[in-house]
Amino acid sequence: MQAPTLTDVALIGGGPVGLATALSLAKAGLDVCVLERAPEAVWSEPPFDGREIALTHHSVHILQELGAWEHIPQTAICPLREARVETGKFRHPLTFDTNGRGVEALGWLVSNNQIRRALHAAATQHSNITLLDRVTVETVRQNPDRAVVHHTRGQTAAQLVVGADGRFSPTRRRAGIGAIVHDFKRTMMVCRMAHTSPHHNIATQWFDEGQTVALLPVNGMASSLVLTLPPTEIEHLLSLTQDDFNAQVMQRIGNRLGTMRLVSTRHAYPLKGVYAHRFTSRRLALVGDAAVGMHPITAHGFNLGLKGQETLAEEVFKNVSTAGDAGLASGLRRFEQKHRLATAPLFAGTNSIATLYTHDGAPFRQLRETGIRLADAFTPFKSVVTSLLMDRHTTPNHQAP
């Protein structure tokens, strides 16, 4: 039998949070082997998938520190200057902006595939990172002194295995870790629409009867459309010709941005929130959606993933500094405690908001309208929420235009 390849950390899943984790651990001096199912051509140049990521100030700082931000074209970065929340035909929006905060943007919108491409480019330049594509993991053996990952390209032995393989993580399942799965019984469709009226760098989240709409600004006269509906209605929209689809979209959003036309592919994603019962096991840690898969209503899923991997890297570095072992249980316990504290309230609150704002009964509509009116009038609340949206614990070294 072929002897296993030795490394400090074996990382399963080369998505954006997985690659960020690899870069953070490599920056701490560890050797990291990333195992990814996709072929190199798709991994290095991922296609457009419809998703726009609202990056906080802290997330941009992390991407800068990891050397990924420099690989994102400036034309692909759109500053978010204001966010609005509306409900039904009640035209009094709850608004969040940067007034009096001394910054140009609440955050920055970047396409998911651009972030993936940038992180992959940064990882290829790091001598401590080995990238293996076209890998299917078969088993993970978690021994007291190390873990061994058996996969289609051989075996990899490591002090620590990190699962970053999505909200339905096979790594989590193999480790016997269960998860809370909240099925919202809705599907999210995302695409990019050109329009004749300017968006003024304003993002709008609109909870209408029977649908939830988000319009996220991208550079130029275009926006990302995020439409949440029952699965059968999304299937119908996906089947429409481009002209019929354009007409349907304009009708659904009330011609808010003038004449609109589809300028990208359309993509659909079932909405399911996932929260792992545990984030760690023996010589194993979960990051990103494998640990916490958020409903996109708060646009904070990727930001939480970045903060989670940052916490893991800090605790693993402490393990290595004190005992020379990246997979010690003490450090993994500290990571779990900190990440649970950071994510549990937000996961529960997000699910509650999603439930309240997607019910169309009269009491729910009245609660939404009253809640938005009161929240917009209560300045301290708006200030706290704006601070959470921006997450300025650190300031980016470069302000995107």
C-alpha positions as CSV (number, residue, x, y, z in Angstrom):
1,M,0.0,0.0,0.0
2,Q,1.3,3.4,-0.9
3,A,2.6,5.4,2.1
4,P,0.5,8.5,2.9
5,T,1.7,12.0,1.9
6,L,2.5,14.0,5.1
7,T,1.2,17.5,5.7
8,D,0.2,19.6,8.7
9,V,-3.3,20.2,7.6
10,A,-5.5,18.4,5.1
11,L,-8.3,20.7,3.9
12,I,-11.3,19.1,2.2
13,G,-13.1,21.5,-0.2
14,G,-11.4,24.2,-2.2
15,G,-14.2,26.8,-2.3
16,P,-13.7,30.4,-1.1
17,V,-13.8,29.7,2.6
18,G,-11.6,26.6,2.2
19,L,-9.0,28.5,0.2
20,A,-9.1,31.4,2.7
21,T,-8.5,28.8,5.5
22,A,-5.6,27.3,3.6
23,L,-4.0,30.8,3.1
24,S,-4.5,31.7,6.8
25,L,-2.9,28.5,8.0
26,A,-0.1,28.7,5.5
27,K,0.6,32.3,6.6
28,A,1.1,30.9,10.1
29,G,3.8,28.6,8.7
30,L,1.8,25.4,8.3
31,D,1.9,23.1,5.3
32,V,-1.6,22.7,3.8
33,C,-2.9,20.3,1.2
34,V,-6.3,21.2,-0.3
35,L,-8.4,18.4,-1.8
36,E,-10.9,19.6,-4.4
37,R,-13.4,17.7,-6.5
38,A,-13.4,20.2,-9.4
39,P,-10.9,20.1,-12.3
40,E,-8.2,22.7,-12.3
41,A,-9.7,24.6,-15.2
42,V,-13.0,25.2,-13.3
43,W,-11.2,25.7,-10.0
44,S,-8.9,28.4,-11.2
45,E,-11.5,30.2,-13.5
46,P,-14.9,29.4,-12.0
47,P,-17.8,30.4,-14.1
48,F,-20.4,33.1,-13.2
49,D,-22.9,31.6,-10.7
50,G,-25.2,34.5,-10.2
51,R,-24.2,35.2,-6.6
52,E,-23.0,38.7,-5.5
53,I,-21.3,38.7,-2.1
54,A,-21.7,41.8,0.1
55,L,-18.3,42.0,1.8
56,T,-17.9,43.8,5.1
57,H,-14.9,46.0,5.9
58,H,-13.4,43.2,8.0
59,S,-13.9,40.7,5.2
60,V,-12.1,43.0,2.7
61,H,-9.3,43.4,5.3
62,I,-9.0,39.6,5.5
63,L,-8.8,39.2,1.7
64,Q,-6.2,41.9,1.6
65,E,-4.1,40.2,4.3
66,L,-4.4,36.9,2.5
67,G,-3.2,38.4,-0.8
68,A,-6.5,37.8,-2.6
69,W,-7.9,41.3,-2.9
70,E,-5.2,42.4,-5.4
71,H,-6.4,39.7,-7.8
72,I,-10.0,41.1,-8.0
73,P,-10.4,43.6,-10.9
74,Q,-11.4,47.1,-9.8
75,T,-14.2,47.0,-12.3
76,A,-15.7,44.0,-10.5
77,I,-15.9,45.8,-7.1
78,C,-19.0,47.9,-6.5
79,P,-19.3,50.0,-3.3
80,L,-22.6,49.7,-1.4
81,R,-23.6,53.2,-0.2
82,E,-27.0,52.6,1.1
83,A,-29.3,49.6,2.0
84,R,-33.0,49.7,2.1
85,V,-35.6,47.3,3.5
86,E,-39.2,47.5,2.3
87,T,-42.4,45.4,2.7
88,G,-45.4,45.1,0.4
89,K,-46.8,48.4,-0.9
90,F,-45.7,50.1,2.3
91,R,-43.4,52.7,0.8
92,H,-41.6,53.8,4.0
93,P,-38.2,52.0,3.8
94,L,-35.9,51.2,6.6
95,T,-32.6,52.7,5.4
96,F,-29.0,52.2,6.5
97,D,-26.2,54.5,5.1
98,T,-22.7,55.8,5.9
99,N,-23.7,59.3,7.0
100,G,-21.4,60.6,9.7
101,R,-19.2,57.5,9.7
102,G,-16.3,58.8,7.7
103,V,-16.3,56.0,5.1
104,E,-17.4,55.8,1.5
105,A,-19.3,52.5,1.7
106,L,-21.2,50.2,3.9
107,G,-19.4,47.4,2.2
108,W,-18.5,46.2,-1.3
109,L,-20.3,43.9,-3.7
110,V,-18.2,41.3,-5.6
111,S,-19.3,38.4,-7.7
112,N,-18.7,35.0,-6.0
113,N,-16.8,33.6,-8.9
114,Q,-14.4,36.6,-8.8
115,I,-13.7,36.0,-5.1
116,R,-13.1,32.3,-5.8
117,R,-10.8,33.1,-8.7
118,A,-8.8,35.6,-6.6
119,L,-8.4,33.2,-3.6
120,H,-7.2,30.4,-6.0
121,A,-4.7,32.7,-7.6
122,A,-3.3,33.7,-4.1
123,A,-3.1,30.1,-3.1
124,T,-1.1,29.0,-6.1
125,Q,1.5,31.6,-5.2
126,H,2.0,30.2,-1.7
127,S,4.8,27.7,-1.3
128,N,3.2,26.1,1.8
129,I,0.0,25.2,-0.1
130,T,-0.5,22.1,-2.3
131,L,-3.6,22.1,-4.5
132,L,-5.0,18.8,-5.6
133,D,-7.8,18.9,-8.1
134,R,-10.2,16.1,-9.3
135,V,-10.1,14.5,-5.8
136,T,-12.9,12.5,-4.3
137,V,-12.5,11.8,-0.6
138,E,-13.5,8.2,0.4
139,T,-12.8,8.0,4.1
140,V,-11.2,10.0,6.9
141,R,-9.5,8.0,9.7
142,Q,-9.2,10.1,12.9
143,N,-6.5,8.6,15.0
144,P,-5.3,10.0,18.4
145,D,-2.0,11.3,17.0
146,R,-3.0,12.2,13.4
147,A,-5.8,11.8,10.8
148,V,-5.5,10.0,7.5
149,V,-7.6,11.0,4.5
150,H,-8.1,8.3,1.9
151,H,-9.0,9.7,-1.5
152,T,-8.8,8.9,-5.2
153,R,-5.3,10.3,-5.5
154,G,-3.9,8.3,-2.6
155,Q,-3.7,9.1,1.1
156,T,-2.9,12.3,3.0
157,A,-1.9,12.2,6.7
158,A,-2.2,15.3,8.7
159,Q,-2.3,16.6,12.3
160,L,-5.6,18.3,11.4
161,V,-8.4,17.8,8.9
162,V,-10.6,20.8,8.0
163,G,-13.9,20.2,6.3
164,A,-14.9,23.0,4.0
165,D,-17.1,21.0,1.7
166,G,-20.4,22.9,1.9
167,R,-23.6,22.9,3.9
168,F,-24.3,19.2,3.1
169,S,-20.7,18.3,4.0
170,P,-19.7,14.7,3.5
171,T,-16.9,15.3,5.9
172,R,-19.3,16.3,8.6
173,R,-21.4,13.2,7.9
174,R,-18.4,10.9,8.0
175,A,-17.4,12.3,11.4
176,G,-20.9,11.4,12.8
177,I,-21.8,15.1,13.3
178,G,-25.5,15.9,12.8
179,A,-26.9,19.3,11.9
180,I,-30.0,21.4,12.3
181,V,-31.5,21.7,8.8
182,H,-34.1,24.4,8.3
183,D,-35.9,24.0,5.0
184,F,-37.6,27.3,4.0
185,K,-39.4,25.6,1.2
186,R,-38.4,28.4,-1.2
187,T,-35.9,28.6,-4.0
188,M,-33.7,31.6,-4.8
189,M,-33.1,32.6,-8.4
190,V,-30.2,34.9,-9.2
191,C,-29.1,36.7,-12.3
192,R,-27.9,40.0,-13.6
193,M,-30.2,42.6,-15.2
194,A,-29.2,45.7,-17.1
195,H,-31.6,48.7,-16.6
196,T,-32.2,52.2,-17.9
197,S,-32.4,54.0,-14.5
198,P,-29.4,54.3,-12.2
199,H,-29.2,52.3,-9.0
200,H,-27.2,55.0,-7.1
201,N,-25.2,52.2,-5.4
202,I,-28.3,51.3,-3.3
203,A,-29.3,47.8,-2.4
204,T,-33.0,47.1,-1.8
205,Q,-34.5,44.1,0.0
206,W,-38.2,44.0,-0.7
207,F,-40.6,41.6,1.1
208,D,-43.6,41.6,-1.2
209,E,-46.7,39.4,-1.1
210,G,-45.8,36.0,-2.3
211,Q,-42.2,36.9,-3.1
212,T,-39.0,38.4,-1.7
213,V,-36.9,40.5,-4.0
214,A,-33.3,41.9,-3.6
215,L,-31.7,44.3,-6.1
216,L,-28.0,44.5,-5.5
217,P,-26.0,47.2,-7.4
218,V,-23.1,46.2,-9.7
219,N,-20.9,48.7,-11.6
220,G,-22.6,50.4,-14.5
221,M,-26.3,50.4,-15.3
222,A,-26.9,46.9,-14.0
223,S,-28.0,45.1,-10.8
224,S,-28.1,41.6,-9.5
225,L,-31.6,40.3,-9.1
226,V,-32.3,37.9,-6.3
227,L,-35.8,36.5,-6.4
228,T,-37.2,34.1,-3.8
229,L,-40.3,32.1,-4.6
230,P,-41.8,28.6,-4.3
231,P,-39.8,26.1,-6.3
232,T,-42.4,25.6,-9.0
233,E,-42.6,29.4,-9.8
234,I,-38.8,29.6,-10.0
235,E,-38.9,26.6,-12.5
236,H,-41.4,28.5,-14.6
237,L,-39.2,31.7,-14.7
238,L,-36.2,29.6,-15.6
239,S,-38.1,28.2,-18.6
240,L,-39.2,31.5,-20.1
241,T,-37.6,33.1,-23.1
242,Q,-35.4,36.1,-22.5
243,D,-38.1,38.6,-23.6
244,D,-40.8,36.9,-21.6
245,F,-38.5,36.8,-18.6
246,N,-37.7,40.5,-18.9
247,A,-41.4,41.4,-18.9
248,Q,-42.1,39.1,-16.0
249,V,-39.3,40.7,-13.9
250,M,-40.3,44.2,-14.6
251,Q,-43.9,43.4,-13.6
252,R,-42.7,41.7,-10.4
253,I,-40.6,44.7,-9.3
254,G,-42.9,47.4,-10.5
255,N,-40.5,48.9,-13.1
256,R,-38.3,50.3,-10.3
257,L,-35.2,50.6,-12.5
258,G,-36.8,51.4,-15.8
259,T,-36.6,49.0,-18.7
260,M,-34.7,45.8,-17.7
261,R,-33.1,43.0,-19.7
262,L,-31.3,39.9,-18.8
263,V,-27.6,40.0,-19.4
264,S,-26.4,36.8,-17.7
265,T,-27.3,33.2,-17.1
266,R,-30.0,32.4,-14.6
267,H,-29.2,30.2,-11.5
268,A,-31.4,28.7,-8.8
269,Y,-30.6,27.6,-5.3
270,P,-32.9,25.8,-2.8
271,L,-33.0,27.7,0.5
272,K,-32.0,25.6,3.4
273,G,-30.3,26.8,6.6
274,V,-27.8,24.4,8.3
275,Y,-26.2,24.5,11.7
276,A,-23.9,21.7,12.7
277,H,-24.4,20.2,16.1
278,R,-20.6,20.4,16.6
279,F,-17.9,22.2,14.8
280,T,-15.1,19.9,15.8
281,S,-14.3,16.3,16.4
282,R,-11.0,14.5,17.0
283,R,-8.4,16.2,14.8
284,L,-11.2,17.7,12.7
285,A,-12.7,21.2,12.4
286,L,-15.6,22.4,10.2
287,V,-15.6,25.9,8.5
288,G,-17.8,27.8,6.2
289,D,-21.2,26.3,5.3
290,A,-20.1,22.9,6.6
291,A,-20.4,24.5,10.1
292,V,-23.0,27.2,9.5
293,G,-25.0,27.6,6.3
294,M,-27.0,30.9,6.6
295,H,-30.2,32.0,4.9
296,P,-29.0,34.8,2.5
297,I,-31.4,37.3,3.8
298,T,-28.7,39.1,5.9
299,A,-26.0,38.6,3.2
300,H,-23.6,37.6,5.9
301,G,-22.9,33.9,5.2
302,F,-19.6,34.3,3.5
303,N,-18.5,37.0,6.0
304,L,-19.2,34.6,8.9
305,G,-17.3,31.9,7.0
306,L,-14.2,34.2,6.7
307,K,-14.4,35.2,10.4
308,G,-14.8,31.5,11.4
309,Q,-11.6,30.5,9.5
310,E,-9.8,33.4,11.0
311,T,-10.7,32.2,14.5
312,L,-9.7,28.6,13.6
313,A,-6.3,29.8,12.3
314,E,-5.7,31.8,15.5
315,E,-6.4,28.8,17.7
316,V,-4.4,26.4,15.5
317,F,-1.5,28.7,15.6
318,K,-1.7,28.7,19.5
319,N,-1.6,24.9,19.4
320,V,1.5,24.9,17.2
321,S,3.3,27.6,19.2
322,T,2.7,25.8,22.5
323,A,2.8,22.1,21.6
324,G,3.9,21.8,17.9
325,D,0.6,20.1,17.1
326,A,-2.1,21.8,14.9
327,G,-4.8,19.3,15.8
328,L,-4.8,19.5,19.6
329,A,-8.3,19.2,21.1
330,S,-7.8,22.2,23.4
331,G,-7.4,24.6,20.5
332,L,-10.3,23.1,18.6
333,R,-12.5,23.5,21.6
334,R,-11.6,27.2,21.9
335,F,-12.4,27.6,18.2
336,E,-15.8,25.9,18.6
337,Q,-16.7,28.0,21.6
338,K,-15.8,31.3,19.9
339,H,-17.5,30.5,16.6
340,R,-20.7,29.2,18.2
341,L,-20.9,32.4,20.2
342,A,-20.5,34.4,17.0
343,T,-23.0,32.5,14.9
344,A,-25.7,30.9,17.1
345,P,-27.6,34.2,17.8
346,L,-27.3,35.4,14.2
347,F,-28.5,32.0,12.8
348,A,-31.6,31.9,15.1
349,G,-32.4,35.6,14.5
350,T,-32.0,35.3,10.7
351,N,-34.3,32.3,10.6
352,S,-36.9,34.2,12.7
353,I,-36.7,37.2,10.4
354,A,-37.0,35.0,7.3
355,T,-40.1,33.3,8.7
356,L,-41.7,36.6,9.6
357,Y,-41.0,38.3,6.4
358,T,-42.1,35.5,4.1
359,H,-45.6,34.9,5.6
360,D,-48.3,36.9,3.8
361,G,-51.2,36.7,6.3
362,A,-52.6,40.1,7.5
363,P,-51.0,39.9,11.0
364,F,-47.6,39.3,9.5
365,R,-48.0,42.2,7.0
366,Q,-49.0,44.5,9.8
367,L,-46.1,43.4,12.0
368,R,-43.7,44.0,9.1
369,E,-45.0,47.5,8.4
370,T,-45.0,48.5,12.1
371,G,-41.6,47.0,12.7
372,I,-40.0,48.8,9.7
373,R,-41.6,52.2,10.7
374,L,-40.4,51.9,14.3
375,A,-37.0,50.6,13.4
376,D,-36.4,53.5,10.9
377,A,-37.4,56.0,13.5
378,F,-35.2,54.6,16.3
379,T,-31.7,56.0,15.6
380,P,-29.8,53.9,18.1
381,F,-31.1,50.7,16.6
382,K,-30.2,51.8,13.1
383,S,-26.7,52.7,14.3
384,V,-26.1,49.3,15.8
385,V,-27.4,47.4,12.8
386,T,-25.3,49.6,10.4
387,S,-22.2,48.8,12.5
388,L,-23.0,45.1,12.3
389,L,-23.4,45.4,8.5
390,M,-20.1,47.2,8.1
391,D,-18.1,45.2,10.6
392,R,-15.3,47.7,10.9
393,H,-13.2,45.9,13.6
394,T,-10.4,46.5,11.1
395,T,-10.2,49.0,8.3
396,P,-9.3,47.9,4.8
397,N,-5.9,49.1,3.6
398,H,-7.5,50.2,0.4
399,Q,-10.9,51.7,-0.2
400,A,-12.3,50.3,-3.4
401,P,-13.6,52.9,-5.9
